[in-house]
Amino acid sequence: MSVQTLLLDFSLDPARLGDENGQKTVFNQLETVLKDYIPNLILAAEIKVDGGSLKLLTGKKGSTVAVRLFDRGLVTVNIEYYKEDSEEPLINFKSARVLENQLKKYMTVIKSQAYPPLKRCLFGRYYPTSDERLLEYDIDGVLFDEQSPFQRVQIVHSKTLGNMLVLDDLQNISEADLVYTETLMKRGKENYEGKEIVILGGGDGALLYELLKEKPKFVWMLEIDETVMNACNKHLRSICGDVLEQRKGHNYEIIVEDCMLTVNKFIKEGKKVDYIFGDLTDIPISESACGELWEFMITILQASFKILKQNGKFMTHGNGATSPESLELYEQELTKLKPPVKFSKSRAFVPSFLEDWIFYQISFKTTDNGDA
Amino acid sequence: MSVQTLLLDFSLDPARLGDENGQKTVFNQLETVLKDYIPNLILAAEIKVDGGSLKLLTGKKGSTVAVRLFDRGLVTVNIEYYKEDSEEPLINFKSARVLENQLKKYMTVIKSQAYPPLKRCLFGRYYPTSDERLLEYDIDGVLFDEQSPFQRVQIVHSKTLGNMLVLDDLQNISEADLVYTETLMKRGKENYEGKEIVILGGGDGALLYELLKEKPKFVWMLEIDETVMNACNKHLRSICGDVLEQRKGHNYEIIVEDCMLTVNKFIKEGKKVDYIFGDLTDIPISESACGELWEFMITILQASFKILKQNGKFMTHGNGATSPESLELYEQELTKLKPPVKFSKSRAFVPSFLEDWIFYQISFKTTDNGDA
C-alpha cells in the first residue's frame, strides 16, 4: 500500500492569470481535461491565497486534486490518492504525460512537466544526493531495520545496486561500490604491504576486507556500532567477506568502542602507524566550519596526526563533487592544522550515490624523518 | 523563480486515525509543530474525503499546507509556496528533517520520511529512469531548446555529467557517457578496421566519432533530425568531435533523411555491409509487443537484415536492466524473425541514465557464406 502523489507543472503567460476571469478560464480548462482521467471530480473548496488561488477537487477513491494558480504565471497540479499494491494506479506516468500534452495544447502553455508518481509512505525509496537533490532508487525490499544506540541501521535491496547499507536514512555503501573503497585507498598507487594501518569507523567492513588483500602487517579497525557490523556481516558479504564474522585474525583486529579510546591509548604508548583511514561521517554540509560535526572531525584529525608516522598518510572521503563550498571549507580547515599538512585529491563516480565523490590523501608537509 | 513543494510522510498506528477524535488529535499535534516553521498558519478549509480527511492551511508568503489523514494510518503533508531565486527557502531539506524528527517524537510515528524540496516550474531538472523512477539532476542551465519537426531538442548542463542531450524530455546522452558508446560498439571486442558500417539514427555523432577512430572502410550515418545534429555539433563537441561539422569525410557520410530511404536504396542495389547500428528509439516499455513503436522497430530490423552480410552484425541498445519485461518482449520478437537470428547481450552502468543499460548484438543463425 502507498499514497500516490502525481505532480504536474505548467508555465503560462502571466497576463492570463492576472485577474479572476483569467484564472477562472484556466481553471475550467484544467478541470475539463482532468475529468477524463479522474472520475466523479467535484469542486470541494476554493481559497484565495496571497499571490494566487487554490482550488481543491475530490474524485473517485478518495482522490484529491489541488490546483494552485500563481499570479506569476505558474500552475501546479497535485493529485493524491491511496493505492493498495494490488490496485492499478488511477494515473501512471504514461497517462500523466498524455494528460500533460493534452493540457499543453488546450491551455497554450509555455512550459510543462509531468513527474513520475511519488510512491509515499513506503519503506525508503527516496534518498538525497550530497547537494540535496531527490533520487528515487529501485528498492524492492528491506532486509534489516534496527535502531542502534547510535543510528538507524537498514539494509535495503536495490535491483540495480544489490544490497545497500542505509544509516539514518542516508545511502552509505552498496554491493556495486567497489570503486568507492578502491578510490578511498588508492588501490594500485599506494603500497600497503607490511604496513600498519588504523581504520577509524569502517563498520561495513569493505575497507578492511580490501586492505587485507594487500598483505598489510596489521590493521586495527575501530568501530563503535556493533549493529552496523552485524547487519553488513549478514547482508553485505560480497563486499566484506568474513572479516566481520571473525572480528580478529592474525593480521587484524576490530575494536568495538569509540575510536578515540584506542587512538588515545596509541598516543600514550607512542605507537605510530603508516596509514590512518577516516571512514567516519561525511564532511558536514554547512555554510561555516562550525558545529558539533566539524569540531568532532577536526578533533579526530588532530589526534590521528599524533599516531601517524612522519611519512604516513591520512586517507579519507570528502563529499559530493556537487558541493564545492563544503569541500572548500574542509580544505581551509586543513590549511589551519598544526603540524602543517599537504593534501591530494581523487574522484570517482560512486554508483550508490549516483554522483561523483571526492577523496583526500593528507600528509605532513615536512619530509625529514623527525617526529611531527 | 520556482514553486517549492516540500513533502513529508508519516505512518501511524491506524487505530489513532480511526475516528474523528483521533484524527483531530493527530492534526492538532501536526499543526502545533508546523506553526514553528511556517508563520501565520491558519486553517482555510477542511474536507471529508472517502477514506480520510484533508485540512488545508495557509501561511506566510502565500504558502499552503495540505495535511491529508488516511484512515489506513498514513499521513501526508504537502507544503507549497512560490520562491524567487534570490529568496531564502521557507523550509529547506535540513529544517524539513528537523521538523520530521520533531513530529516523529511528538506524534509517536512508526515510519516517516522527509523529501528534499521539489523545485517546480523550472527548466527540466527531473527525468525518469526506464522503470519510471524520479531522478533530480544537477542541471544548472539550458544551452539549447528548439522544437524540431520530429521532437523537442534540448541541451542542458549538469554539474556532474557536463552537457546533456534531452529529446522530448528524456535524457539521451551526456559528456560523461563514453561507456555507452563503447558498450554499444563493444570496443576492443569487435574489429571495425576496413569494414562497411551503417548507423541508423545516431544524431548525437558520438558513435560515428568513436567508430572512425577504428579505421573503418566507410560509415553511412542516416539521421533524420538536423536540429539534433546542430545542437550536438555546438554543445557536445567532446563526444562527437567535428564529425557533425563536416557531414562528409573520405570514409563517412551523414545522410539527413528518413533512414529507410537509404536502406531501401541499398536493398535495391544489392549492397551489403558488415555492421548496422540501431541507434534510434529505445525499446518501448509496454505490456505487449504491439503499437506503432514496436512495428517501426521490427520493420527496421527486417529491412536491416536485407543489407547485412551473412557474417555481419546488428548492434543496438535495448533498455534499462530494471525493465526485464520489456527486454523479454524484445527477445521474443527476435526469436520470431526470419531469417532466424541469434543474439548476445552486454551491460553497462550509463552515468547520465543513472542505471544499468542492456545492449544487443544480433547475427544470423546460419554460419555458411550464402546470402540470407
Interface residues (C-beta under 8 A of the other chain):
Chain A: M1 V3 T5 L7 D9 F10 S11 A44 A45 I47 V49 D50 G51 G52 L54 L56 T58 K61 G62 T64 A66 R68 F70 R72 L74 T76 N78 E80 Y82 N92 F93 K111 Q113 Y115 P116 P117 L118 R120 C121 F123 G124 R125 Y126 P128 T129 D131 E132 R133 L134 L135 E136 Y137 D138 K159 T160 D169 A176 A321 T322 F349 P351 L354 E355 D356
Chain B: M1 V3 T5 L7 D9 F10 S11 A44 A45 I47 V49 D50 G51 G52 L54 L56 T58 K61 G62 T64 A66 R68 F70 R72 L74 T76 N78 E80 Y82 N92 F93 K111 Q113 Y115 P116 P117 L118 R120 C121 F123 G124 R125 Y126 P128 T129 D131 E132 R133 L134 L135 E136 Y137 D138 K159 T160 D169 A176 A321 T322 F349 P351 L354 E355 D356
